Amino acid sequence: MDSIINFLKTTGIAQLFEGGDTVRIVQYIAMYVIIGILFYLALVKKFEPLLLVSIAFGMLLANLPGANVFHMDFFISPENPSSEFLKMCLDAGIDDPSHLTLVDSVKLAFNNGGLVDYLYLGVKTGLYPSLIFLGVGAMTDFTALIANPKSLLMGAAAQLGVFVAFLGAIALGALDQFGLDVGFDLLEAAAIGIIGGADGPTAILVTKELAPHLLGAIAIAAYSYMALIPIIQPPFMRMLTTESERKIEMTTLRPVSQIEKVLFPIVVTFIVCLIVPDATPLVGFLMLGNLFTVCGVTDRLSKTAQNELINIVTIMLGVSVGATANAEDFLSPKTIFIIILGLVAFSISTCGGLLFGKLMCFLTKGKINPLIGSAGVSAVPMAARVAQMEGQKANPKNFLLMHAMGPNVAGVIGSAVAAGVLLSCFG
């Protein structure tokens, strides 16, 4: 009988209701509802299922009482460490846990960690985002950008939301005088701002470096808005462009030679990484993946990067990031404002690309359809497809997809550069 009683006490249900903490119980129920919504978006609506399924399941693992698969304290410096955490640190030979290093995190994870603690080391080291970019580069066709270099400017203009959200997060500190603890410091504001780049791996890389305690909220916001591009962008596209502008048909892009395709990733890496060295992990691996594809002599490496490697890393990254969203940390006023600021950042980035597209339309006397500017938010290739669909609604003869891919892939480079700028300034 004692064995049965002891077993029942160790169950997750018993630990959930232990102590009768109503607030804690409500928090867990709220998290299960949020997890259910993410599963619904991924499985039923098919919004970014490859990412959202792993993220939602990681959240589920982290919010099962007693599972202990992930310990965020191993990877950030706790302000008020528990006696149990201090003991873990001493056992791992760490005398002062107030400033945990990467080596300290590895010691704690391997000595005391659960399954996801081991997986999270790939996030902590920045390994997963770079490997994701390697696969993205292998799958990305930069031909449209090479054929029309002007589209690089639209990709740059679509990073406007990054800096608007950064300033907005800082401005929220003014609300603290009204008793609302929603102020963000410079590091947190920089991490929130990168949501406007509409690039999940970039957001993760910046956040794990500047504000790891916000990783769950920022990653979920970034990937959710990427998935909702077909819903978020069209209203702004119709609001900021006229029907006659949306009907503009663009001429066929010029042919791009093989030598241009091969030189492009090498030259971009050389120039960008000399100017913004902190962007090297993302830009460098993005261009290496593309070089594997275009050089013509590394087909096996290209196929591995496009398929097995990126699929494996996506699973590990999604589960690791989802596990950071535990009930105690995720359900807070700051999370709500992160979601709001993320939407603002994404919307402003879309508008920035559209407005610059309108400017280029004016300067070229109607040769550029401004809709392609909205694709500068870097979510490849979904943003380009949305521009194509909106263009065809106005003019069934419109074929904007390849033209929109120029700003789209430029946005990938732009978001990586924006991340490098933020890391160099605040990292």
SULZI-V242220 format. One record per residue. SS is DSSP state (@ for helix, = for strand, . for the rest). OMEGA is omega in whole degrees, 0 to 359 (NA if undefined). D_LAST is the distance of its C-alpha to the last C-alpha in Angstrom with 1 decimal. Layout:
ss = (SS/SS)
omega = (OMEGA/OMEGA)
d_last = (D_LAST/D_LAST)
//
This chain:
ss = (./@/@/@/@/@/@/@/@/@/./@/@/@/@/@/@/@/@/@/./@/@/@/@/@/@/@/@/@/@/@/@/@/@/@/@/@/@/@/@/@/@/./././././@/@/@/@/@/@/@/@/@/@/@/@/@/@/./././././././././@/@/@/././././././././@/@/@/@/@/@/@/@/@/./././././@/@/@/././@/@/@/@/@/@/@/@/@/@/@/././@/@/@/@/@/@/@/@/@/@/././@/@/@/@/@/@/@/@/@/@/@/@/@/./././@/@/@/@/@/./././@/@/@/@/@/@/@/././@/@/@/@/@/@/@/@/@/@/@/@/@/@/@/@/@/@/@/./././././././@/@/@/@/@/@/@/@/@/@/@/@/././@/@/@/@/@/@/@/@/@/@/@/./@/@/@/@/@/@/@/@/@/@/@/@/@/@/@/@/./@/@/@/@/@/@/@/@/@/@/@/@/././@/@/@/@/./././././././././././@/@/@/@/@/@/@/@/@/@/@/@/@/@/@/@/@/@/./@/@/@/@/@/@/@/@/@/@/@/@/@/@/@/@/@/@/././././@/@/@/@/@/@/@/@/@/@/@/@/@/@/@/@/@/@/@/@/@/@/@/@/@/./././@/@/@/@/././@/@/@/@/@/@/@/@/@/@/@/@/@/@/@/@/@/@/@/@/@/@/@/@/@/@/@/@/@/@/@/././././././@/@/@/@/@/@/@/@/././././@/@/@/@/@/@/@/@/@/@/@/@/@/././././././@/@/@/@/@/@/@/@/@/@/@/@/@/@/@/@/@/@/@/@/@/@/@/@/@/@/.)
omega = (179/179/179/180/179/178/181/180/181/181/178/180/179/181/178/183/181/179/177/180/184/181/181/180/179/179/180/179/179/179/179/177/179/178/178/179/179/176/180/180/183/188/182/180/178/175/179/184/181/181/187/178/180/180/181/180/175/176/179/180/182/183/171/183/177/182/177/179/184/180/183/180/179/191/173/180/181/180/180/185/178/179/178/180/178/179/177/181/180/179/180/179/181/184/183/182/185/179/182/174/178/179/178/180/179/179/181/183/184/179/189/192/172/184/185/175/179/180/184/178/176/175/183/181/183/183/185/180/180/179/175/179/176/178/179/179/179/182/187/177/182/184/182/179/179/181/181/184/180/180/176/180/178/175/178/181/181/174/182/182/179/186/174/179/177/179/179/179/178/182/180/177/179/180/181/180/177/178/179/181/181/179/178/175/185/181/179/180/179/179/179/183/185/175/181/177/179/181/185/180/178/178/180/181/180/184/181/180/187/184/186/180/179/188/182/183/183/180/180/177/183/183/179/180/174/180/184/179/181/178/186/190/186/178/178/179/179/181/187/178/177/180/180/177/181/180/185/175/182/182/181/179/179/176/179/183/179/180/177/180/181/182/186/182/180/182/180/178/182/185/185/184/172/182/181/183/182/177/185/181/181/182/181/181/175/182/176/177/179/179/176/185/189/186/175/182/180/182/181/179/179/181/178/180/182/189/188/185/184/178/179/182/179/178/182/180/181/180/182/182/179/182/178/183/176/188/185/185/188/184/180/177/181/180/179/181/175/178/180/181/177/178/177/180/181/181/180/178/177/180/178/178/180/182/177/175/177/179/180/176/180/183/180/179/173/180/181/176/185/179/184/178/180/180/181/182/167/177/186/350/188/181/178/179/179/177/178/182/179/178/180/175/180/183/183/179/183/176/188/190/182/177/180/178/177/176/183/179/174/178/177/178/181/180/178/178/178/177/179/178/180/180/179/181/188/183/NA)
d_last = (56.4/53.8/51.9/51.9/50.7/47.9/46.9/46.9/44.7/42.0/41.9/39.0/41.5/42.5/38.9/38.1/41.1/40.8/41.2/42.0/38.6/39.3/35.8/34.3/37.0/36.3/32.6/33.4/36.0/33.6/31.1/34.1/34.9/31.5/31.6/35.1/33.9/31.3/34.0/36.3/34.0/33.4/36.9/39.2/37.4/35.7/32.4/29.9/31.8/30.1/26.9/28.2/30.8/28.3/25.9/28.9/30.4/27.2/27.3/31.0/30.4/27.9/30.3/33.4/34.3/34.8/33.3/30.3/28.7/25.1/23.5/20.1/20.2/19.8/16.2/14.9/15.9/19.0/20.0/23.7/24.2/27.7/30.2/30.2/26.4/26.9/29.8/27.8/25.3/28.2/29.9/26.9/26.8/23.8/24.9/21.9/20.3/18.1/15.2/15.6/14.4/14.8/18.2/19.1/18.5/20.7/23.3/23.5/23.7/26.4/28.4/28.4/26.8/28.5/28.6/25.4/23.4/24.1/23.3/20.0/18.8/18.6/16.0/14.1/14.1/13.4/17.0/18.7/16.8/17.4/21.0/21.6/20.6/23.1/25.8/25.0/25.3/28.6/29.9/29.0/31.5/30.0/33.6/33.6/30.5/32.1/35.4/34.0/30.9/31.1/29.8/26.4/26.4/27.1/24.2/21.9/23.7/23.2/19.4/20.5/20.1/16.3/16.1/19.3/18.0/14.8/17.2/19.6/17.4/16.8/20.6/21.5/20.8/24.2/25.9/25.2/28.2/30.4/29.5/27.1/24.0/21.9/19.5/15.7/13.0/10.4/7.9/11.1/12.4/9.8/10.5/14.1/14.3/13.7/17.0/18.7/18.1/20.6/19.0/18.7/17.0/14.2/13.9/13.9/11.2/8.7/10.2/10.5/6.9/6.2/10.0/12.2/15.2/15.4/15.5/19.3/19.8/17.3/18.6/22.1/21.8/20.4/23.1/25.8/25.4/25.4/28.6/30.1/29.8/33.6/34.0/31.2/31.5/35.3/36.0/33.6/35.0/38.5/37.6/36.0/38.5/42.2/44.5/45.6/42.1/41.5/44.8/43.7/44.3/42.2/43.7/43.1/40.2/41.2/41.4/38.5/39.5/38.3/37.0/34.7/33.4/32.6/31.2/28.9/26.2/26.3/26.1/23.3/21.2/22.1/21.5/18.3/16.5/17.7/16.4/13.0/12.3/9.2/12.0/14.3/14.3/15.5/17.5/18.9/20.3/21.5/23.5/24.7/26.1/27.8/29.2/30.8/32.6/33.8/34.8/37.8/37.9/35.3/36.7/36.3/32.6/32.2/34.2/32.3/28.9/30.5/32.3/32.1/28.5/26.9/29.3/28.5/24.7/25.2/27.2/24.8/21.7/23.8/25.3/22.0/20.3/23.5/23.9/20.8/23.0/25.3/27.7/26.5/22.9/23.5/26.4/25.1/25.2/21.4/22.1/24.8/22.7/20.0/23.0/24.4/21.2/20.8/24.4/23.9/21.0/23.1/26.1/24.7/23.3/26.8/28.4/26.3/27.4/31.0/31.3/30.2/32.7/35.3/34.6/35.0/38.1/39.5/38.7/40.3/43.3/42.8/41.8/38.5/38.4/35.6/35.2/33.2/30.4/29.6/28.8/25.6/23.6/23.1/24.9/27.2/30.1/30.8/29.8/32.1/34.9/34.7/35.1/38.1/39.7/39.5/40.9/43.8/44.6/45.3/46.9/48.0/48.1/44.5/42.4/38.8/36.9/36.4/35.6/33.0/31.4/30.3/28.0/27.1/25.7/24.2/22.3/20.9/19.7/18.5/16.4/14.7/14.2/12.9/10.3/9.4/9.4/7.3/4.4/5.7/6.1/3.8/0.0)
//
